[in-house]
Amino acid sequence: MTHEHHNQTHTEHGETRPSSTGHHDHHSHHAHMVADFRKRFWISLILTLPVVVLAPMIQSWLGVEERLRFPGDSYVQFAFASVVYFYGGWPFLKGLFTELRQRMPGMMTLIALAISVAYFYSSAVVFGLEGEVFFWELATLIDIMLVGHWIEMRSVMGASAALEKLVKLMPSDAHLVEEDGNTREVKVTDLEHGDRVLIKPGEKIPTDGVIIDGRSTINEAMLTGESQPVEKSEGDQVIGGAINGESAFTIEVQRTGGETYLAQVIEMVRQAQESKSRTQDLANRAALWLTIIAISVGTITLVTWLLIGKPFDFSLERAVTVMIIACPHALGLAVPLVVAVSTSISASNGLLIRDRTAFERGKDIDAIVFDKTGTLTEGRFGVTDVIALGPRSEDELLRLAASLESQSEHPIAEGV
């Protein structure tokens, strides 16, 4: 009976066949977020300049208040600060609602609280309330937090790009062997359990399976770290994405889609990238307590000054000052920078982080045992010395050896 293949996305058991599309969408999402944070940062930074220049406190520090002040300057500062607050601060305001909805106040709640208190109090001052405006503190805080999140998202996308390289290891087509012995090209996504697939010399293995006919050497370096090609024959398992050597062979498909070794590695690393490390969890817990402390101390400050007998506007200004100061600029930058540097350096050196918590524990490592050839070396054959025992020169011997091995795809032959 002829084996029929259909262009479908589900198996007969109703399982979805995963492909690289999901990771591509994931990578595109990160790219969009990086572009969004970058755009918000630069626009907010440009709009922050007039806010800072028009700030009475900055003018007083520089001694230029008489030259830069003009009628209506507070309204101009209010207009620029409003754009920075609603446009630049939108990711943090959105994060505030998300964290409150999940009942998990964290860094976004703390940032949103600080910028909101600063904005609405300063706006009230512009329109009649006695006190000092905090527009420049609001704008600079938003700028610093935006650049921190921009750096963090860039690092995540850099690691995601490393996963893209893994996805590209898997070929898109395969040589399906039919019952009459003929072969035809099919999409890898159309392969099913039990199919027979022909792997030609130099081709990538399309999916996980077992060799049922033939033998060859297979390069699994990108998948297992084993630098030397591995001899495989009938009955041996092969991994999708590995590169065939000098001989053709036939495999029987055992795993497809998300079941394959490579797909599981990609999914495992993707989940690790989305997980939070102990440092990030600690920062979020600190942000929660700082939020509680800021609200509590701000309220205590307001009540205390009122009980002492100070006017409401005086007491409110002190309370707002305390709540703004409680938002730590350094904490908002420290964690993203740590994540960015560690993730990007690791990805650029071929290290994909499976577990951020385990990665942080790496500082406690005392010894490392390397068990595979090629981990500390290049893992490639090459000629180190030529010793001539006859009348021929070393160069001539090397040239003759290279000509003899030129038609072979054996790893040692390629080294010559």
C-alpha positions, 0 to 999 in steps of 0.5 A: 500500500502506498504511503500517502503524505499530506501537507498538514500541521497535525499528526493523526493523534492530534499533536501539533508539529512544531517548527522553526516558525514559533521561534522566528515569531519569538525572535521577531517579538524581541526585535520589536521590543528592542526597537520600541525601547530604543525609539522611546529612549531617544525621543524621551531623551531629546524631550528631556533636554528642554525639561532640564534646561527649564528646571528652576533647580538646575538653573539655580545650580548653574546661576542662569535663572535670570537669563533662561526664565520667561513668562509661561516657561512652566507651561512649556516644561509641563508640555514636554514633561507630559509627552515624556511621562505618557510616551516614555513612561508607558511601558512602566505604566503598563507594567504597573497594571500587569503586576497589580493584576497578577498581585505581584508588585515589583520593579515596574510598580515602583518606577510607575509610582515614582514617576506618577507621583512626580508628574501629577504633583508637579502638574498641580504646582504648575496650575496653582498649588504651592511647591516645587516641580519635579519634572526634570527628576521625572524625565531623567528617571524615565530615560535611565529606566528606558535605557536599562530595559533597552540594554536588557532586551538587546542582550535577550535578542542576542541570545535569541539570535544564537538560537536562530543558528540552531534552527538553521541546522535543520534542513527544510527538505528530505529524500523520502524512500518509497516502497518501490525504492524510488526517492522523492523530495518532501518537506521535513515537516511532512515526515512521519514515524517509520518513514525511510529517508535517504541521506546523501554525502555532505547533507544534513540529517533532516530528523532523528532516526536509526540507520537501517542501511549503510554506514558513514561518519557523521559530524555532530559537533554543533549538537553534542560538542563532539569535535571528531566525526562519529562512525555510524552503521546499521542500528545506530541512532542519528540526530537531526541537524548533524552533517553526513560524511563521505557515504550515503545511508538510509534511516528510519524516522523515529522522532519528528517536529518537537520530539527531536533532540534539536527541537528540545534543546531549542525549547529548553534554552528558550524557556531558560531565557524567559526565566528569571535568575535569583538576582532578578527575583531579589531585585523584584522583592527589593522593589516590592519592599521599597514600594511599601516603604515609599508609600508608608514613609511618604504617608508618615512624612505628610502626617508628621508635618501636618501634626507639627502645624505646617501647611498642607502644600509644604507637607505634601511637597516633603512627602512627594520628595520622599516617595520620588527618592525611594525609587532607586535609579541604580537598581533599575540599571544594575540588574538589566546590565548584569543580565545583558553582559552575562547573556551576550558574552555567553552567546557570543562564545557559544554558551547557551544558558539553560538555567540562569540560577545555575549560571549564577552558581558558576562563581562557586566552581572550584574545578572543571573536568573536560571529557571531550576531545576538541573542547580545549582544542580545535578538534581538526586534523592537520599536518604538524611535521613532514619527515623525508626518509628518501631523496624527495623534499618535504614540500614534494612529499606533502604535495604528493600526499595532498594529491592522493587524498584530494578525492577523499572526504575522510577527516584525516584526508581533509587534514592533509 
